[in-house]
């Protein structure tokens, strides 16, 4: 059985963690600062589903509906996108 690919994106920011989390938690404002996910909505919380628009250079924008699988305020946010076969 082939391994499932994992895509990870990390960014380091020199700012107080509370300020960074406030920006990340405001999904509606992602379009103003995030060139990869140009639209975002939903509610950040364990088991919640997000609605994201993935915009990669050279590709058509793609709608994603990932589910939050790990959420620790002021520390980390992980989601998973299930791909249809």
ABEGO torsion letter per residue (X at the ends): XBBBBBBBBBBBBBBBAAAAAAAAABAAAAAAABAABABBBEBBEBGBBBBBBBBBBGBBBBBBBBBBABBBBGABBBBBBBBBX
